[in-house]
Amino acid sequence: MTRRRRLGAALVALLMGAALAQPLVSPLSNEDLPRLLAHGPWPPPPVHDPSNRASARPAAIGYGAALFHDTRLSRDGSLACASCHQPARGFSDGLPRSVGLQPGTRNTLGLDNVGQQRWLSWDGANDNLWAQSLRPLLDAREMGSSLAQVARTVRGDPGLRDGYRRAFGQDPGADDEAVAVDVAKALAAYQETLVSPRTPFDEFRDAVARGDRQAAAAYPAAAQRGLALFLGRGRCYVCHSGPTFSNGEFSDIGVPFFIGRGQVDPGRHGGIQVLQRSRYNLLGPFNDDASRSSATPTRHVLLEHRHFGEFKVPSLRNLARTAPYMHNGSLKTLREVLRHYSELDENRLHADGEAILVSLRLSEAETEDLLAFLDSLNAAATR
């Protein structure tokens, strides 16, 4: 065992010792405690993306924030990134499916904590945040711009040109593609700062970690029962794991992937194909990480039949702000989401579907408890 692993194991043991020294009056079992502690602490350390030289640079973050709200980056000047990613909605849009210059086929994912993700979008078609930021600028259904238009806009406006110079230490050059990618890198630097606030769950989790029974008792009893279901019989923690409440991977959960008559959304299967063809993936020429160590997951990703119909496991943090739910926005409320898992038709899962999924057959009381727990993942603070 390496020294780092020994220290990590010692820390876990210390936390567990504190948590177990004074057993809490709670429906949580001792078996649940390590699963509980694994969902924190929060907030996470600040992000620094080695593939993006603008990452964590204050001037680039400020420039990216301005670009995020600038409609001139769209083809007809009518849309900005913020048109679909609205702060009050967890940087989503509240619509079942996105609407840009044309109607989309998927729900708009929120951007809270997006800097913590390895794969971006419902299908993981991008392996870095700056490529994901470039995609909607160029997609005809979304902002419908072009590399040339983005670069021309930056060069032609004194404010944008000065912002570029502050962010990157030089004027925008003659290469349209390089300038547009830098715009996306500034957008990514800003989005890395979008971290959701602490929640009542975080206060409870930390109280348990330090063995503080009095502070833990402030967490509602219904939320504790819902958390016990989440960590126990429901096995929700298997996919919604870690401090972000997502394992960052992809699953088939029995939500139909038909878009329309004769059309299907291949999900992760199609996303891997796009990723492997992309000029902007971490194996491509625009990765600022000279070692390419950040590209290791991309180098080893494999296209398999099981990926068809799989979609990203979303974070559960601040989820009250990102309704409706699922990749196609088909479920309007969290109660409908719980009903989906409660009454899951396991026959809808294709042959390689998640073996962990079974119909939960939740009682009304269990549903209410899970809703109370999910509500505790929402931050009271607003931006």
N, C-alpha and C positions, 0 to 999 in steps of 0.2 A: 504494500500500500504506500502511495506517495505521501510526502509530508502534507501537501494540500488536502489530500483525502483524509488523512488522519485528523487534521485540524477541523475539517468539515464534519467528520463523524463525531468528534468531541463536542462541537458546537450543538449538533442535533441532540446528543445525549444530555448536554447541559439544559437545553430548552425543554426537553422531555422531562428531565428531573424536576425543573421548576413547575411545569404544568401538572405533574402527577403528585408533587409533594402535598398539595392540598386539593383533593378531588373536588371538582365542581359539581354543584347541584344542577345536573344537566342530563338530557337524554343521550349525550355523546358517550360512547364507550371508549375505553383505553385504546382500542384498535383504531378508532376514528381520529385520535389526537395527531399522529404523524401526518395524516392526510389533511387535517385542518391546518397545521403549521406550515405545510408545503404551499399553501395559498397566500403566502406573504414572505417577507414583510412588504409593505407598500408605503410610499412610492418606490419604484425601482431606481437604480443609479441612472444618471444622465446618459443619454445615448451618444456614442461617437462611432460613426460609420466609416471604416477605413477606405471604403470604395468611393467615398464622396469627400473631396478636399474642402468642400464648404461646410461639412458637418460640424456642428457645435461652435461655429464662428459667429459672433454676435452680428457683424455686419451682414453676413449672408442670411441669418435668421430674419433680421429686419427687412431685408430685400425680399425674401421669400414671402413674408407676411403681406407686403405690398402687392406682390405679383398674384397672390392667392385671391385678392379682391379686384383684380384688374380685368375688366371685360375686353380690353383690346387684344388679349391673347386668343380670343375666339374668332372664328372666321368672319362673322358679321357684327362683332362688337356687342353682342347681346348677353353673353354668358361669361361668368368667372368661375373659378374653382368653388368659390363660396356660394354660388347659386345652388349647387346640389349638396354641398357640405356646410351645413348651417350650424354655427356653434351651439345655439339653443337646443338643437336636436342631436347632440353628441356628434356633430359634424356629419349627419346624414340629412335626408330631406323629407321624411315622413310619408313618402309615396310607396306604393307596392313595388313599382319598377321605375327606374330612373328615367328622367325625361331631359334630354339635351336638345340639340337641333332636331333630333328625331327620337321617337320613343325607344327605350332600351328594353332588354329582356331580363334584367336582374335587378334585385333590390340594391339600393345604394348603401354600401357598408360605411359605418361611422369611422372617423379617423382618430378617436381617442386611443392613445397608446399604440398607434400604428408603428412607431419607431421600434417597438419590441418584437415585430413580426419578421420571420424569415422568408415566408412566401406571401405575396400580395395578391389581392383580389379573391373572389369566390373560387377561382380555378387555379390560383397560384401561377398565373402566366408570367409574373415578374418575380425576380429573386432579389430585388433591391427597391428602395423607396423612390429613388430618382427616376428609374425606368417606369415605375408605376405612375409617377407624376407626369411624365412625358406622354404616356399613352392617351389620356383623355384630351390633351391638347390637339392631338393629331387624328383622333377617331372621328370619322365623319358623322357618327350618330351623337357624339357628345359636343365638343367645342369646334371640331371641324377645321382646325387651322392646319398649317404646314410648317415644316422646318424653316422655310424661307420667310413666311409671314411672321413667325415668332422672332426670328433674328432681325428682320427689318423693323419690327415694332420697337425692339430694344435699342437698336442703333439710332432710330429716328427720333426718339424722345429724350430730351436732355436729362429729365429726372431718372428714367430707367437706365440710361447710359451711365450716369453718375453712380447709381445704385450698383450696377454691375461692376464698375471700377472698384468701389469700396469692398464689394463681396469677394472679388477674384483678383484684385491687385493689378488689373490691366483693363484696357478698353476692349469692348467686344470686337473680335476679329472678323475677317472676311469669310470664314468658314461657317455657313449657316447652321450646319448640323452641330458643330461644336458649341456655338452660342446657344442653340435651343436646348442642348443637353445641360449646359450650365444653368439655364433658367430652371430646368427641372431639378437640378441639384440644389438650387436655392430654395425652391418650393419644398423639397425634401427636408432641408435643414430646418425650415420653419415647422413642418409637420412633426418632426422628431420631438418638438417641445410640447406637443399636445398630450399632456398626461392628465388623466382624470384624477380628481381629488380623492382623499381618503373617505371611507364610508363607515357606517356603523359596524359592518362586518369586520373591518380592519381593527377597530377599537377592541372588539371582542377577541379576535384572533391574538392580538398582542397581549391582551389581559391574560388569556389562557397561557401564552408562552412564558409570561413571568409569574404565573401562579397567583394572580390578583383576583381573588374570588369576588370582592366587592365590585370592582370595575366590570368583571364579566357578567355579574348579575344584572347590569343595566341593559343587556341585550335581551330583546323580547323573548318570552318563552316559546311563542309560536315560531319565531325565526330559528331558535335552537332546535326545535323539533324538525323543521324543514331542512336545516343543515344536516341533522342526523340522517334524514332520508337521502339527501344529496350525497353524503359520504358513505352511506350504508347500502340499503336495499336497492336504491335507484341507480347506484354506480355511476352517477353523473360525473363524478370527479375523474373518471378514466379519461374522458375527452376534454372536459372543462377543468383542466389541471393548472397548477402553478399560480403565481401571483396575478397573472392576467385572466385566469379562468379560461384558458384555451391551451391545448397542446400544440396549436399552430399547424395542425395537419388537416386531413380531409377524410370525410366519412360519407357513406350512403346511409341516410336515416329514414328512407322510405318516402321522402317528399318527391312527387312526380317531377320528372325533368323534361316534360313535353312543353315546348314553347307555343306551338300552334299545330294546326293540321299538317302532318307530315314532317314536323320539325322537332328536333330534340336538342337539349343543351347537354353536351358531353361532359361538362364539369371538368374535373381534374385531368381527365384523359386528353381533352382538347387543350387545356392549359399547359400541360407538359410539352405538347407539340409546338405551341407558340413560344414557350420559353426556350426550347432548344434551337429554334430558328432565329431568335431575336439577336439583333446586332447590339442590343443594349443590356444583355445579361452580363453576369459577373465574369464570364469567360471572354467577353468582347473587348474592344479597344478603348472603351470609355471608363473602365474600372480604374480608379486612382490608387488602388492597392497594388503596388508593384509586386508584392509577394504572391498575389492571387490566392492567398490562404482563405480569404472570404468566399472564394468560388467553390470550395470543396463540396458543399451539398449539391450545387448545380452540376458539378462534374460527375457525380455519382447517381443522379436521379434517373430512374428507369421508367419507361412507358410500359404499363401492364394493363391487361384487360380489366382488372379489378378497379382501375381508376375511373372507369366510365360511370357517370352518375354520382361521383363523390364531389362534395363541396366543402369549403373551408369551415372549420369549427370556429365560430365567432367567439369573441370575448363576451363574458357576461357582465362586465363592469359597466355601470351606467346604462343598463339595457332598457330601462323605462323610457329613455329618450330616443331610442332607435327603432321603435315600432314603425311599420309592421315587420314581421320576422320571416326567416328562411330565405334562401337564395332568390326565390321568386316573389317574395313579399306576400305569400298566400295566407299567412296567419296574422290576424289583426292584433291580437292581444296575447299576453303571456298565459292567460287561462286557456286559450286555444292551443298554445304550444304544449302546455302540460297535458291537455286532452289528447294531443297527437301521440305523445309518448305513453299515455295511459292506455289508449285504445289501439296502439300500433298494430298494423296488419303486417306481420312478419313475412308474409308471402310477397309483399311489395319490394322487399330487399332483394337485389339481384344476387346471384349465386355466391359472389365474393363479398357480400355485405357484412356489416359488423356483427360478429357473433355475440358481442356483449349486449346487443339490443333485444329486449323482450318487452312484451306488454306489461306495463307496471300496474295496471288495474288499481289506480289510486282511488281512495275514498274521498268524499267531499272534504272531510277534515284534513286529510293528507294534502290535498290540493291547496287548501287554504294555508297550511303550514309552509309548503314550498313557495307559495306566493309571498308569504311574509319573509322568508329567507331571501328570495330574489330581490325583494324591495330593499333589503339591507345592503345590497350591492350598489345602490344608487347613492351618489354623493348629494348632500344637501346644498353644498356650495355651487354657485353658478359663475360662469365667466362672463 
